[in-house]
Structures are given as structure tokens and as C-alpha cells.
Amino acid sequence: MVVKRGFSIAEALIACTLVSGIAVCLFGVWAMHAKATNHSRDMLVASAWAEQLMEGELSKGYTAVSDPAVQSFHVTHIVADQAVDKEYVYRVYVTDSNNPTAPGLKTVRVEVCWEHQGQWRTWHVVTQLSWQG
């Protein structure tokens, strides 16, 4: 005759410890995913704005000039049904080339900055314009 017996206390404690450890790891992965999603959302907005500004500068052609003023724009994201307002600042630099082997080149740089977790992040786009005369 075979007697069925239940789990011992040691087996139950080991099972609870394993399940708890797995749950803690999953919560850590979830938090890391939320941070990465937030950062990538900020980078997407900054890159789209930088590309749009660069297109505007390129449409000016060789007459593009630097805009020394720091300008800003705000974007409101909806995160967990809550509005989160984010400020981005940007500046456009246009400089003449000092390279004697490539006269007539201008370098156009668009820089977009935002604050992420207490640190300033930057996205920039750079291209060169030449005189077509």
C-alpha cells in the first residue's frame, strides 16, 4: 500500500523563494522597459524636430545663416493616462568652412536638447552646403 503525502515545509519554502525571485526579476525588467520606452520617445521627438529644422535650413540654400538664439518647444506625452509635458531646446549653427581645399562650403548643424533623468541629452544633425554658382 502506497501512502500519498503532501509537500514538506522545506519544499514549500523553496518553491515560494523561486516564485518570489522570478517575480522580482520580472518587475525589474518591466521597470527597465518603461525607462527605455520613455528615453526612446524623447529621442524620436528630438530627431524628428531636428530633421524638420534641417529641411528648413536646406530650403534656404546657400543663404542660410546661424540663428544664435536658443529656442524651445513643448510636447505633451500621455503616459499611463497622465499628461507629461516635456521641454526641448534647439539651436541652428551655420558656419563657413575654413578649409582652403574646399572653399565655399558651409556646415549646417541643428542641435536639439532635452532633460532626461536629471541629465541633458542632445540630438544633432549635420550637413554641408556648397555654392552652386
C-alpha positions in Angstrom: 0.0 0.0 0.0 1.4 3.4 -1.1 0.7 6.3 1.2 0.5 9.7 -0.6 2.0 12.5 1.3 2.0 16.3 0.7 4.8 18.7 0.3 7.2 19.2 3.1 7.7 22.6 4.6 11.2 22.8 3.0 9.8 22.1 -0.4 7.1 24.7 0.0 9.7 27.3 1.1 11.9 26.6 -1.8 9.0 26.9 -4.2 7.9 30.2 -2.7 11.5 31.5 -2.9 11.8 30.6 -6.5 8.5 32.2 -7.4 9.3 35.3 -5.5 12.7 35.6 -7.2 11.2 35.2 -10.6 8.6 37.9 -9.8 11.2 40.4 -8.6 13.2 39.8 -11.8 10.1 40.4 -14.0 9.3 43.6 -12.1 12.9 44.8 -12.7 12.6 44.0 -16.4 9.3 45.9 -16.6 10.8 49.0 -14.9 13.8 48.9 -17.3 11.5 48.6 -20.3 9.4 51.7 -19.1 12.6 53.8 -18.8 13.9 52.7 -22.2 10.5 53.5 -23.8 10.5 57.0 -22.2 14.0 57.6 -23.4 13.3 56.4 -27.0 10.2 58.6 -27.1 12.2 61.6 -26.3 14.9 60.7 -28.9 12.2 60.2 -31.5 10.7 63.6 -30.9 14.1 65.3 -30.9 15.3 63.5 -34.1 12.0 64.4 -35.9 12.3 68.0 -34.9 16.0 68.2 -35.9 15.2 66.7 -39.3 12.4 69.2 -39.8 14.6 72.1 -38.9 17.4 70.8 -41.1 15.0 70.7 -44.1 14.0 74.3 -43.4 17.7 75.3 -43.4 18.4 73.4 -46.6 15.4 75.0 -48.3 17.2 78.4 -47.7 20.1 77.1 -49.8 23.5 78.8 -49.5 21.9 81.9 -47.9 21.3 80.0 -44.6 22.7 81.8 -41.6 23.1 81.0 -37.9 20.3 81.7 -35.5 22.2 82.4 -32.3 19.0 82.4 -30.2 18.2 79.3 -28.1 14.6 78.5 -28.9 12.3 75.9 -27.3 9.2 73.9 -27.9 7.0 71.8 -25.7 5.5 68.3 -26.3 2.8 66.7 -24.2 3.0 62.9 -23.9 0.3 60.8 -22.4 1.8 58.2 -20.1 -0.4 55.9 -18.1 -3.4 58.3 -18.7 -1.5 61.2 -17.4 -0.2 64.2 -19.4 3.6 64.7 -19.2 4.9 68.0 -20.5 8.5 67.9 -21.9 10.5 70.9 -23.0 13.0 70.7 -25.8 15.5 73.5 -26.7 17.2 73.8 -30.0 19.7 76.0 -31.9 20.8 76.2 -35.5 24.5 76.8 -36.4 25.7 77.7 -39.9 29.4 78.2 -40.3 31.7 78.9 -43.3 34.4 76.3 -44.0 37.9 77.4 -43.2 39.3 74.6 -45.2 41.4 76.0 -48.1 40.9 72.8 -50.2 37.1 73.1 -50.0 36.2 76.8 -50.3 32.6 77.8 -50.4 31.4 75.1 -48.1 29.0 75.8 -45.2 28.4 73.5 -42.4 24.8 73.4 -41.0 24.3 71.9 -37.6 20.9 71.6 -35.9 21.1 70.7 -32.2 18.1 69.6 -30.1 18.5 69.1 -26.3 16.2 67.8 -23.6 16.5 66.8 -19.9 16.2 63.1 -19.1 16.5 61.9 -15.5 18.5 64.9 -14.4 20.9 64.8 -17.4 20.8 66.8 -20.6 20.7 64.7 -23.8 21.5 66.0 -27.2 20.5 65.0 -30.7 22.2 66.8 -33.6 22.1 66.6 -37.4 25.0 67.9 -39.5 25.3 68.5 -43.3 27.3 70.7 -45.6 26.2 73.1 -48.3 28.2 74.2 -51.3 28.0 77.2 -53.5 26.3 76.3 -56.8 27.4 79.3 -58.8 
